[in-house]
């Protein structure tokens, strides 16, 4: 295996397993910052040993076992109670064939879910909750989180450091909050799950466009959360959104990994089971809520696509109306950009371009590659190919994902040939 292939394999393994390892270590150490440090130590050990021994047949089990041994070593050095050490030693001995998908042994017996509520503790600012959870559960780098939130990497790094210190000093318990506190902490939990799914759905960095494991983990946590708080409409709305979007996985890239845009996808490849589950979750959200919240509205938009047998049958007028409703409760530049796309499909690219041009001076979108990408698409449809070429070139320069860069450059070439 080449060095590049080895690095790629280890990176993929770590992204898939790190959240579980950190969650398990947090249960042992009761300190999320210390748990991440131990997890990083484990990764370094793997990087030292695996080039010589080869990647284990079950790398996740190897990492989990090694991480827990590191935790026990630390406990021994700190001379914690013998009883605690014996309990941990017994637990370690059961790791010969670990099953990371064991059924919940009680109503909330999930380390990952416990961890997500710790990182969303009200002792932290809202921004810190989201950032830390993306880091610890999503395995996102500071660069990826910065791109997702359109903020600087230094800001992300500072938030993570302060958040871990705050949690450690406050000795936040490793538990799901009591029912009285659950609702107040739910919105930031949903936001974290949503961003985690989005990073897997359209990776902001690297040479692959999809990171299915991240989406699957976000969807798993979302489904578990829906079972815990079944009367919360936005939980079902988020699950609906993720189910329907996940249904497109097989159609989103070709055999070489090149992205396929929504309107060009083979809808026969969409997963009907996931679509039906998503529509059922959306129905539950609609029954529970008087007015649809932001996740339920986005789920309703994805449902419009899922229910159209062909791209030409898409109800863009309804989608435009749903985006208008979404912009009223979530008036962000990105929502406005998506609304422009919907309006252009319903009423023509001129209307979309008019809206997009009002966003050109928006500071938060200055380095957001989809702004010039969308603008380039409108210009291309209007026959303004020279201008569209420049927009696609700019979008490609801003995009962090290699596959997305290639797609944008390909569109620029199409304009150059006109």
BELNOR-V961991 format. One record per pair of residues at least 4 apart in sequence whose C-alpha atoms are under 7 Angstrom apart, sorted by the first residue. I is the first residue (numbers start at 1). J is the second residue. D is the distance in whole Angstrom. If there is no record, write none. Layout:
# BELNOR-V961991
i:j:d
I:J:D
I:J:D
This chain:
# BELNOR-V961991
i:j:d
1:5:6
1:6:6
2:6:6
3:7:6
4:8:6
5:9:6
6:10:6
7:11:6
8:12:6
9:13:6
10:14:6
11:15:6
12:16:6
13:17:6
14:18:5
15:139:6
16:213:6
17:21:6
17:60:6
18:22:6
18:139:6
19:23:6
19:136:6
19:137:4
19:138:7
19:139:6
20:24:6
20:112:6
21:25:6
21:39:7
21:64:6
22:26:6
22:35:6
22:36:6
22:39:6
22:136:7
23:27:6
23:111:5
23:112:5
23:115:6
24:28:7
24:111:6
25:29:6
25:35:5
25:68:7
26:30:5
26:31:6
26:32:5
26:35:5
27:174:6
29:35:7
30:173:7
30:174:6
31:35:6
31:168:6
32:36:6
32:164:7
33:37:6
33:164:5
33:168:7
34:38:6
35:39:6
36:40:6
37:41:6
38:42:6
38:67:7
38:70:7
38:71:7
39:43:6
39:67:6
40:44:6
41:45:6
42:46:6
42:63:7
42:66:6
42:67:5
43:47:6
44:48:6
45:49:6
46:50:5
47:51:7
49:53:6
50:54:5
50:55:5
55:59:7
58:62:6
59:63:6
60:64:6
61:65:6
61:98:6
62:66:6
63:67:6
64:68:6
65:69:6
65:92:7
65:95:7
66:70:6
67:71:6
68:72:6
68:92:7
69:73:6
70:74:6
71:75:6
72:76:6
72:85:7
72:88:7
73:77:6
74:78:6
75:79:6
75:80:6
76:80:6
81:85:6
82:86:6
83:87:6
84:88:6
85:89:6
86:90:6
87:91:6
88:92:6
89:93:6
90:94:7
104:108:7
104:109:5
104:110:6
105:109:6
110:114:6
111:115:6
112:116:6
113:117:6
113:221:7
114:118:6
114:174:6
114:175:5
114:176:5
115:119:6
115:174:7
116:120:6
116:133:6
116:189:7
117:121:6
117:176:6
118:172:7
118:174:7
119:129:5
119:132:6
119:133:5
120:129:5
120:130:7
120:185:7
120:188:6
120:189:6
121:129:7
122:185:7
124:128:6
124:129:6
124:163:6
125:129:6
126:130:7
126:188:7
127:131:6
128:132:6
128:159:5
128:160:7
128:163:6
129:133:6
130:134:6
130:188:7
130:192:5
131:135:6
131:145:7
131:156:7
131:160:7
132:136:6
132:160:5
132:163:7
133:137:5
133:138:7
133:192:7
134:138:5
134:139:7
134:140:6
134:192:6
134:196:6
135:139:5
135:140:5
135:141:6
138:196:6
138:214:7
140:144:6
140:145:6
141:145:6
142:146:6
142:153:6
142:156:6
142:157:6
143:147:6
143:153:6
144:148:6
144:204:6
144:205:7
145:149:6
146:150:6
146:151:5
146:152:6
146:153:5
146:156:6
147:151:7
150:364:6
151:155:7
152:156:7
153:157:6
154:158:6
155:159:6
156:160:6
157:161:6
158:162:6
159:163:6
160:164:6
161:165:6
162:166:6
163:167:6
164:168:6
165:169:6
166:170:6
167:171:6
167:172:6
168:172:7
177:181:6
177:182:6
178:182:6
181:185:7
182:186:6
185:189:7
186:190:6
187:191:6
188:192:6
189:193:6
190:194:6
191:195:6
192:196:6
193:197:6
193:218:5
193:222:7
194:198:6
195:199:6
196:200:7
196:214:7
196:215:7
196:218:6
197:201:6
197:214:6
197:215:4
197:218:5
198:202:6
199:203:5
199:204:6
200:210:6
200:211:4
200:212:6
200:214:5
200:215:5
201:210:5
201:211:6
201:215:6
202:209:6
202:210:6
203:209:5
203:210:6
203:211:7
203:401:7
204:400:6
204:401:5
205:400:5
205:401:4
206:401:5
206:402:6
207:401:6
207:402:5
207:403:6
208:257:7
208:403:6
209:259:7
209:401:7
209:403:6
211:215:7
212:216:6
213:217:6
214:218:6
215:219:6
216:220:6
217:221:6
218:222:6
219:223:6
219:239:7
219:242:6
220:224:6
221:225:6
222:226:6
222:239:6
223:227:6
223:239:6
224:228:6
225:229:6
226:230:5
226:235:6
226:236:6
231:288:7
233:237:6
233:285:4
233:288:5
233:289:6
234:238:6
234:285:6
234:293:6
234:295:6
234:296:6
235:239:6
236:240:6
236:281:5
236:282:6
236:284:7
236:285:5
237:241:6
237:281:7
237:282:5
237:285:6
237:295:5
237:296:4
237:299:6
238:242:6
238:295:5
238:296:6
239:243:6
239:278:7
239:281:7
240:244:6
240:278:4
240:279:6
240:281:5
240:282:5
240:299:6
241:245:6
241:278:7
241:295:7
241:298:6
241:299:4
241:302:7
242:246:6
243:247:6
243:274:5
243:275:6
243:277:7
243:278:5
244:274:6
244:275:5
244:278:5
244:302:7
247:270:5
247:271:5
247:274:5
247:275:6
248:252:6
248:270:5
248:271:7
250:269:6
250:270:7
251:265:6
251:266:6
251:269:6
251:270:6
252:259:6
252:260:5
252:261:7
252:265:7
253:257:5
253:258:5
253:259:4
253:260:5
254:258:5
254:259:7
254:260:7
258:403:6
259:403:7
260:264:6
260:265:6
261:265:6
263:311:6
271:275:6
272:276:6
273:277:6
274:278:6
275:279:6
275:306:7
276:280:6
277:281:6
278:282:6
279:283:6
279:303:7
280:284:6
281:285:6
282:286:6
282:296:7
282:299:7
283:287:6
284:288:6
285:289:6
285:296:7
286:292:7
292:296:6
292:297:6
293:297:6
294:298:6
294:326:6
294:330:7
295:299:6
296:300:6
297:301:6
297:322:6
297:326:6
298:302:6
299:303:6
300:304:6
301:305:7
301:319:6
301:322:7
302:306:6
303:307:6
304:308:6
304:314:7
304:315:6
305:314:6
308:313:5
308:314:5
309:313:7
315:319:6
316:320:6
316:342:6
316:345:6
316:346:5
317:321:6
317:346:5
318:322:6
319:323:6
319:342:6
320:324:6
320:339:6
320:342:5
320:343:6
321:325:6
322:326:6
323:327:6
323:339:5
324:328:7
324:339:7
325:329:7
326:330:6
327:331:5
327:335:6
327:336:7
331:335:7
332:336:6
333:337:6
334:338:6
335:339:6
336:340:6
337:341:7
337:356:6
338:342:6
339:343:6
340:344:6
340:352:4
340:355:6
340:356:7
341:345:6
341:352:6
342:346:6
343:347:6
343:351:7
343:352:6
344:348:4
344:349:4
344:350:7
344:351:6
344:352:5
345:349:7
347:351:7
349:353:6
349:378:5
349:381:7
349:382:7
350:354:6
351:355:7
352:356:6
353:357:6
353:375:6
353:378:6
354:358:7
356:360:7
356:375:7
362:366:7
367:398:6
368:398:7
369:373:6
369:395:5
369:398:5
369:399:5
370:374:6
370:395:7
371:375:6
372:376:6
372:391:5
372:392:6
372:394:7
372:395:5
373:377:6
373:391:6
373:392:5
373:395:5
374:378:6
375:379:6
375:391:7
376:380:6
376:388:4
376:389:7
376:391:5
376:392:6
377:381:6
377:388:7
378:382:6
379:383:6
379:384:5
379:385:7
379:387:7
379:388:5
380:384:6
380:385:5
380:388:5
384:388:6
385:389:6
385:415:5
385:418:7
386:390:7
386:415:7
387:391:6
388:392:6
388:415:7
389:393:6
389:412:5
389:415:5
389:416:6
390:394:6
391:395:6
392:396:6
392:408:6
392:409:7
392:411:7
392:412:5
393:397:6
393:409:6
393:412:6
394:398:6
395:399:6
395:408:7
396:405:5
396:408:5
396:409:6
399:404:7
399:405:6
401:405:6
402:406:6
403:407:6
404:408:6
405:409:6
406:410:6
407:411:6
408:412:6
409:413:6
410:414:6
411:415:7
412:416:6
413:417:6
414:418:7
